[in-house]
Amino acid sequence: MLDNSIIYLGNEYGEFRDGDSHRTDNMFGVVAGGAAGKLQQGYYVNYQKGNRRPYNNFLITLFNAMGLSSADYEREGVIGFGEYNTGAINNYGYSQWVTTAERRKPLSFLYKGPVLG
């Protein structure tokens, strides 16, 4: 049953620093299940320090694994999912990942199904 499921455990808070507890630094997430072969299993991945993709792309990965396309989650004319804060884009070096096409992409190392953007 787990091979056909997605179980995600996460937290909206990361590392507390400089009086700010709502940060994405060192924010954990655990994914179990294979989503019927759509998710790569068996890895510890620290994707933020690797290719610096925004957390939004991780959520899009889960949406695509569940069969949701961008038309299912995009709201109010915002391309992609969630907030794309200019300060965070500059502070975390996300500028190359926030084009229209990149905002709709799942994480390629984790997602093995068809891109539904």
C-alpha positions in Angstrom: 0.0 0.0 0.0 2.9 2.4 0.8 4.2 2.1 -2.8 1.0 3.7 -4.0 0.8 6.4 -1.3 2.4 9.7 -0.4 2.9 10.5 3.3 4.5 13.9 4.0 5.7 15.1 7.4 6.9 18.6 7.7 6.9 21.8 9.6 6.3 25.4 8.6 9.2 26.6 10.8 12.9 26.2 10.2 15.9 27.4 12.1 15.3 30.2 14.6 17.8 32.9 13.9 17.9 36.7 14.4 14.5 36.8 16.1 12.8 35.1 13.1 11.4 31.7 13.6 9.5 31.5 10.3 12.6 30.7 8.1 13.2 27.9 5.6 16.8 27.3 6.8 17.2 23.8 8.1 13.5 23.1 7.6 12.9 19.3 7.5 10.5 17.3 5.5 10.0 13.5 5.3 8.3 11.8 2.4 7.3 8.1 2.5 5.7 6.2 -0.3 6.2 5.9 -4.0 3.1 7.5 -5.4 2.6 4.5 -7.8 6.2 4.8 -9.1 6.1 8.6 -9.5 8.5 9.4 -6.6 12.1 8.3 -6.3 12.6 6.5 -3.0 15.5 5.6 -0.7 17.4 8.9 -0.6 18.3 11.5 1.9 18.1 14.8 0.0 19.3 18.2 1.1 18.0 20.0 -2.0 18.2 23.5 -0.7 22.0 23.4 -0.3 22.4 21.6 -3.6 20.6 23.4 -6.4 18.8 26.0 -4.3 15.3 25.3 -5.6 12.6 27.0 -3.7 10.4 25.0 -1.3 7.5 25.8 -3.6 8.9 23.3 -6.2 8.9 20.6 -3.6 5.2 21.1 -3.1 4.6 21.1 -6.8 6.4 17.8 -7.0 3.9 16.4 -4.5 1.0 17.9 -6.4 2.2 16.4 -9.7 2.6 13.0 -8.0 -1.0 13.2 -7.0 -2.1 14.1 -10.5 -2.7 17.8 -10.0 -1.7 20.2 -12.8 -0.9 23.9 -12.5 -4.6 24.7 -13.4 -5.6 22.9 -10.1 -3.4 24.9 -7.7 -2.6 28.3 -9.3 -4.7 31.2 -8.0 -5.3 34.9 -8.7 -3.0 35.0 -11.7 0.1 33.9 -9.8 2.2 31.3 -11.8 3.3 28.4 -9.7 2.3 27.7 -6.1 2.7 29.9 -3.0 4.5 33.1 -2.4 7.4 34.3 -4.4 8.8 36.9 -2.1 11.4 39.3 -3.8 13.5 39.5 -0.7 13.7 35.7 -0.4 14.5 35.4 -4.1 17.4 37.7 -3.7 18.6 36.5 -0.3 18.6 32.8 -1.2 19.7 33.1 -4.8 16.5 31.8 -6.3 16.3 34.3 -9.3 17.1 31.6 -11.9 14.3 29.4 -10.5 11.4 31.8 -10.6 10.7 32.2 -14.3 7.3 31.1 -15.5 8.5 27.7 -16.7 10.6 27.0 -13.5 7.7 27.9 -11.2 5.7 25.0 -12.6 8.5 22.4 -12.5 8.7 19.5 -10.0 12.0 18.5 -8.6 13.5 16.3 -11.3 15.6 14.1 -9.0 12.5 13.2 -6.9 9.6 13.2 -9.4 9.5 10.4 -12.0 6.1 11.0 -13.5 4.9 13.2 -16.3 5.2 17.0 -15.7 1.7 18.4 -15.4 2.6 22.1 -15.5 
